[in-house]
Amino acid sequence: VQLQASGGGLVQPGGSLRLSCAPSGLTSDYHPIGWFRQAPGKEREGVSCIMSVDGKTYYADSVKGRFTVSRDNAKNTLYLQMNSLKPEDTAVYYCATACTVIGGSPFDYGIHDWGKGTQVTVSS
């Protein structure tokens, strides 16, 4: 089973994109819950997570108020609605089935299986 993120592309500053993430193959026990990103030359960072148990959402400070994470449990699909995009949002975005929350912010600690990411480029 591999997670596949999609929906990336080239967008102008201030624009919007909606990312999707779904597992391929047998998926009954494989539920994506978190979004992460890695910009060129930088460490991977947490963007947003939605907890399976209670649906609580968590965001990195840099995306609060602009990004919204959601899930469609029937489709086992994770989404990330990204509005008011900035050039600093440019990165490869990945999804994962785990998320560590510390101080209300998401982190990628202990995640090893990343699957296929999707490129988001914000540029005029």
Accessible surface in RSA format (square Angstrom, percent):
REM  Atomic radii and reference values for relative SASA: ProtOr
REM  Chains: A
REM  Algorithm: Lee & Richards
REM  Probe-radius: 1.40
REM  Slices: 20
REM RES _ NUM      All-atoms   Total-Side   Main-Chain    Non-polar    All polar
REM                ABS   REL    ABS   REL    ABS   REL    ABS   REL    ABS   REL
RES VAL A   1    87.02  57.3  25.01  22.6  62.01 149.4  28.68  24.9  58.34 158.2
RES GLN A   2    85.14  47.6  84.54  61.8   0.60   1.4  18.58  39.5  66.56  50.5
RES LEU A   3     4.50   2.5   3.47   2.5   1.03   2.6   3.47   2.4   1.03   2.8
RES GLN A   4    79.11  44.2  75.07  54.9   4.04   9.6  12.25  26.1  66.86  50.7
RES ALA A   5     5.62   5.2   0.00   0.0   5.62  12.8   0.00   0.0   5.62  14.9
RES SER A   6    59.80  50.5  57.27  76.4   2.53   5.8  40.44  86.1  19.36  27.1
RES GLY A   7    38.54  47.5   0.00   N/A  38.54  47.5  25.50  70.0  13.05  29.2
RES GLY A   8    27.92  34.4   0.00   N/A  27.92  34.4   1.64   4.5  26.28  58.9
RES GLY A   9    29.00  35.8   0.00   N/A  29.00  35.8  29.00  79.6   0.00   0.0
RES LEU A  10   134.57  74.9 100.86  72.2  33.71  84.7 100.86  70.8  33.71  90.7
RES VAL A  11    23.71  15.6  18.43  16.7   5.28  12.7  23.71  20.6   0.00   0.0
RES GLN A  12   122.78  68.7 120.87  88.3   1.92   4.6  32.04  68.2  90.74  68.8
RES PRO A  13    61.38  44.7  39.46  36.0  21.92  79.7  39.93  33.0  21.44 133.3
RES GLY A  14    54.84  67.6   0.00   N/A  54.84  67.6  29.02  79.6  25.82  57.8
RES GLY A  15    21.19  26.1   0.00   N/A  21.19  26.1  20.40  56.0   0.79   1.8
RES SER A  16    57.75  48.8  38.47  51.3  19.28  44.4  22.35  47.6  35.39  49.6
RES LEU A  17    34.69  19.3  29.28  20.9   5.41  13.6  34.69  24.4   0.00   0.0
RES ARG A  18   131.52  55.2 115.75  59.0  15.77  37.6  34.58  47.3  96.94  58.8
RES LEU A  19     0.00   0.0   0.00   0.0   0.00   0.0   0.00   0.0   0.00   0.0
RES SER A  20    30.78  26.0  30.73  41.0   0.05   0.1  15.74  33.5  15.04  21.1
RES CYS A  21     0.80   0.6   0.00   0.0   0.80   1.9   0.77   2.0   0.02   0.0
RES ALA A  22    38.66  35.5  35.27  54.4   3.39   7.7  35.27  49.7   3.39   9.0
RES PRO A  23    17.22  12.6   2.45   2.2  14.77  53.7   2.78   2.3  14.44  89.7
RES SER A  24    42.94  36.3  35.59  47.5   7.35  16.9  33.20  70.7   9.74  13.6
RES GLY A  25    63.09  77.8   0.00   N/A  63.09  77.8  38.86 106.7  24.22  54.3
RES LEU A  26   162.89  90.7 153.33 109.7   9.56  24.0 155.63 109.3   7.26  19.5
RES THR A  27    41.95  29.8  36.88  37.4   5.06  12.1   8.41  11.3  33.54  50.7
RES SER A  28    94.02  79.5  69.92  93.3  24.10  55.5  57.57 122.6  36.46  51.1
RES ASP A  29   132.02  92.5 105.47 105.0  26.55  62.8  36.34  85.5  95.68  95.4
RES TYR A  30    49.69  23.2  49.13  28.0   0.56   1.5  41.53  31.2   8.16  10.1
RES HIS A  31    80.90  44.2  75.81  52.7   5.10  13.0  58.36  60.2  22.54  26.2
RES PRO A  32     0.00   0.0   0.00   0.0   0.00   0.0   0.00   0.0   0.00   0.0
RES ILE A  33    18.14  10.3  18.14  13.5   0.00   0.0  18.14  13.1   0.00   0.0
RES GLY A  34     0.00   0.0   0.00   N/A   0.00   0.0   0.00   0.0   0.00   0.0
RES TRP A  35     0.00   0.0   0.00   0.0   0.00   0.0   0.00   0.0   0.00   0.0
RES PHE A  36     0.00   0.0   0.00   0.0   0.00   0.0   0.00   0.0   0.00   0.0
RES ARG A  37    13.39   5.6  13.36   6.8   0.03   0.1   1.71   2.3  11.68   7.1
RES GLN A  38    65.00  36.3  60.70  44.4   4.30  10.2  10.76  22.9  54.23  41.1
RES ALA A  39    22.29  20.5  18.65  28.8   3.64   8.3  19.09  26.9   3.20   8.5
RES PRO A  40   116.84  85.2  88.77  80.9  28.06 102.0 101.31  83.6  15.52  96.5
RES GLY A  41    91.32 112.6   0.00   N/A  91.32 112.6  44.43 121.9  46.89 105.0
RES LYS A  42   141.06  68.8 128.29  78.7  12.78  30.4  81.16  73.0  59.91  63.8
RES GLU A  43   153.59  88.2 142.95 108.2  10.63  25.3  60.12 116.3  93.47  76.3
RES ARG A  44    59.54  25.0  44.65  22.8  14.88  35.4   5.91   8.1  53.63  32.5
RES GLU A  45    76.42  43.9  71.70  54.2   4.72  11.2  28.65  55.4  47.77  39.0
RES GLY A  46     7.24   8.9   0.00   N/A   7.24   8.9   0.00   0.0   7.24  16.2
RES VAL A  47     0.48   0.3   0.36   0.3   0.12   0.3   0.48   0.4   0.00   0.0
RES SER A  48     0.00   0.0   0.00   0.0   0.00   0.0   0.00   0.0   0.00   0.0
RES CYS A  49     0.00   0.0   0.00   0.0   0.00   0.0   0.00   0.0   0.00   0.0
RES ILE A  50    20.40  11.6  20.40  15.2   0.00   0.0  20.40  14.7   0.00   0.0
RES MET A  51    40.15  20.8  38.52  25.5   1.63   3.9  11.93  10.1  28.21  37.4
RES SER A  52    80.32  67.9  45.36  60.5  34.96  80.5  43.40  92.4  36.91  51.7
RES VAL A  53   150.27  98.9 115.54 104.6  34.73  83.7 122.66 106.6  27.61  74.9
RES ASP A  54    86.11  60.3  50.64  50.4  35.47  83.9  35.86  84.4  50.25  50.1
RES GLY A  55    38.42  47.4   0.00   N/A  38.42  47.4  22.87  62.8  15.55  34.8
RES LYS A  56   122.06  59.5 115.22  70.7   6.84  16.3  65.95  59.4  56.11  59.8
RES THR A  57    57.67  41.0  36.33  36.8  21.34  50.9  13.23  17.8  44.44  67.2
RES TYR A  58    51.75  24.2  48.83  27.8   2.92   7.6  27.58  20.7  24.17  29.8
RES TYR A  59    35.81  16.7  34.57  19.7   1.23   3.2  28.16  21.2   7.64   9.4
RES ALA A  60    16.09  14.8  15.27  23.6   0.82   1.9  16.09  22.7   0.00   0.0
RES ASP A  61   109.10  76.4  88.10  87.7  21.00  49.6  36.25  85.3  72.85  72.7
RES SER A  62    63.11  53.3  41.73  55.7  21.38  49.3  51.29 109.2  11.82  16.6
RES VAL A  63     0.15   0.1   0.15   0.1   0.00   0.0   0.15   0.1   0.00   0.0
RES LYS A  64   113.59  55.4  94.21  57.8  19.38  46.1  55.29  49.8  58.30  62.1
RES GLY A  65    88.27 108.9   0.00   N/A  88.27 108.9  44.29 121.5  43.99  98.5
RES ARG A  66    28.60  12.0  23.89  12.2   4.70  11.2  23.62  32.3   4.98   3.0
RES PHE A  67     6.25   3.1   0.00   0.0   6.25  16.3   0.00   0.0   6.25  17.9
RES THR A  68    73.83  52.5  72.96  74.0   0.88   2.1  45.69  61.4  28.14  42.5
RES VAL A  69     6.08   4.0   0.00   0.0   6.08  14.6   0.00   0.0   6.08  16.5
RES SER A  70    46.10  39.0  44.99  60.0   1.10   2.5  33.42  71.2  12.68  17.8
RES ARG A  71    49.67  20.9  20.12  10.3  29.54  70.3   9.74  13.3  39.92  24.2
RES ASP A  72    43.56  30.5  38.48  38.3   5.08  12.0  13.69  32.2  29.87  29.8
RES ASN A  73   115.48  79.6  94.32  91.1  21.16  50.9  32.32  77.8  83.15  80.4
RES ALA A  74   105.21  96.7  57.85  89.3  47.36 107.7  70.64  99.5  34.57  91.6
RES LYS A  75   140.66  68.6 118.71  72.8  21.94  52.2  74.60  67.1  66.06  70.4
RES ASN A  76    18.97  13.1  18.97  18.3   0.00   0.0  17.52  42.2   1.46   1.4
RES THR A  77    13.98   9.9  13.98  14.2   0.00   0.0   5.89   7.9   8.10  12.2
RES LEU A  78     0.00   0.0   0.00   0.0   0.00   0.0   0.00   0.0   0.00   0.0
RES TYR A  79    26.38  12.3  26.38  15.0   0.00   0.0  12.63   9.5  13.75  16.9
RES LEU A  80     0.00   0.0   0.00   0.0   0.00   0.0   0.00   0.0   0.00   0.0
RES GLN A  81    58.97  33.0  58.73  42.9   0.24   0.6  29.08  61.9  29.89  22.7
RES MET A  82     0.00   0.0   0.00   0.0   0.00   0.0   0.00   0.0   0.00   0.0
RES ASN A  83    58.84  40.6  58.84  56.9   0.00   0.0  15.65  37.7  43.19  41.7
RES SER A  84    58.50  49.4  54.31  72.5   4.19   9.7  18.53  39.5  39.97  56.0
RES LEU A  85     2.20   1.2   0.00   0.0   2.20   5.5   0.00   0.0   2.20   5.9
RES LYS A  86    85.75  41.8  85.20  52.3   0.55   1.3  39.08  35.2  46.67  49.7
RES PRO A  87    74.40  54.2  67.26  61.3   7.14  26.0  67.66  55.9   6.74  41.9
RES GLU A  88   119.42  68.6  94.40  71.4  25.02  59.6  60.74 117.5  58.69  47.9
RES ASP A  89     0.36   0.2   0.36   0.4   0.00   0.0   0.00   0.0   0.36   0.4
RES THR A  90    33.38  23.7  30.54  31.0   2.84   6.8  28.36  38.1   5.02   7.6
RES ALA A  91     1.41   1.3   0.95   1.5   0.47   1.1   1.41   2.0   0.00   0.0
RES VAL A  92    43.01  28.3  42.89  38.8   0.11   0.3  42.89  37.3   0.11   0.3
RES TYR A  93     0.00   0.0   0.00   0.0   0.00   0.0   0.00   0.0   0.00   0.0
RES TYR A  94    39.61  18.5  39.61  22.5   0.00   0.0   9.14   6.9  30.47  37.6
RES CYS A  95     0.75   0.6   0.53   0.6   0.22   0.5   0.00   0.0   0.75   0.8
RES ALA A  96     0.20   0.2   0.20   0.3   0.00   0.0   0.20   0.3   0.00   0.0
RES THR A  97    55.17  39.2  36.58  37.1  18.59  44.3   9.71  13.0  45.46  68.7
RES ALA A  98    46.31  42.6  43.74  67.5   2.57   5.8  46.29  65.2   0.02   0.1
RES CYS A  99    23.54  17.8   0.00   0.0  23.54  55.3   0.67   1.7  22.87  24.7
RES THR A 100    45.98  32.7  42.21  42.8   3.78   9.0  27.93  37.5  18.05  27.3
RES VAL A 101    48.18  31.7  20.61  18.7  27.57  66.4  20.61  17.9  27.57  74.8
RES ILE A 102    91.35  52.0  84.23  62.7   7.13  17.2  87.45  63.0   3.91  10.6
RES GLY A 103    85.07 104.9   0.00   N/A  85.07 104.9  45.30 124.3  39.78  89.1
RES GLY A 104    33.07  40.8   0.00   N/A  33.07  40.8  23.18  63.6   9.89  22.2
RES SER A 105    26.10  22.1  26.10  34.8   0.00   0.0  11.92  25.4  14.18  19.9
RES PRO A 106     4.37   3.2   0.21   0.2   4.16  15.1   0.21   0.2   4.16  25.8
RES PHE A 107    67.74  33.9  67.30  41.7   0.44   1.1  67.74  41.1   0.00   0.0
RES ASP A 108    32.84  23.0  28.57  28.4   4.27  10.1   0.67   1.6  32.17  32.1
RES TYR A 109   127.25  59.4 113.03  64.3  14.22  37.0  86.27  64.8  40.98  50.5
RES GLY A 110    64.72  79.8   0.00   N/A  64.72  79.8  32.44  89.0  32.29  72.3
RES ILE A 111    21.87  12.4   6.86   5.1  15.01  36.2  10.57   7.6  11.30  30.7
RES HIS A 112   164.07  89.7 134.68  93.6  29.39  75.2  98.69 101.7  65.37  76.1
RES ASP A 113    78.78  55.2  67.18  66.9  11.60  27.4  40.40  95.1  38.39  38.3
RES TRP A 114    33.80  13.6  29.24  14.2   4.56  10.7  22.52  12.0  11.28  18.3
RES GLY A 115    23.19  28.6   0.00   N/A  23.19  28.6   2.84   7.8  20.35  45.6
RES LYS A 116   128.86  62.9 122.12  74.9   6.75  16.1  73.25  65.9  55.62  59.2
RES GLY A 117    17.76  21.9   0.00   N/A  17.76  21.9   0.60   1.6  17.17  38.4
RES THR A 118    17.04  12.1  12.57  12.7   4.47  10.6   6.17   8.3  10.87  16.4
RES GLN A 119    87.11  48.7  77.31  56.5   9.80  23.3  50.37 107.2  36.73  27.9
RES VAL A 120     0.00   0.0   0.00   0.0   0.00   0.0   0.00   0.0   0.00   0.0
RES THR A 121    42.51  30.2  42.51  43.1   0.00   0.0  31.03  41.7  11.48  17.4
RES VAL A 122     4.26   2.8   0.00   0.0   4.26  10.3   0.00   0.0   4.26  11.6
RES SER A 123    56.05  47.4  48.38  64.6   7.67  17.7  20.32  43.3  35.73  50.1
RES SER A 124   125.35 105.9  65.64  87.6  59.71 137.5  46.88  99.8  78.47 109.9
END  Absolute sums over single chains surface
CHAIN  1 A     6456.5       4769.0       1687.5       3465.3       2991.3
END  Absolute sums over all chains
TOTAL          6456.5       4769.0       1687.5       3465.3       2991.3
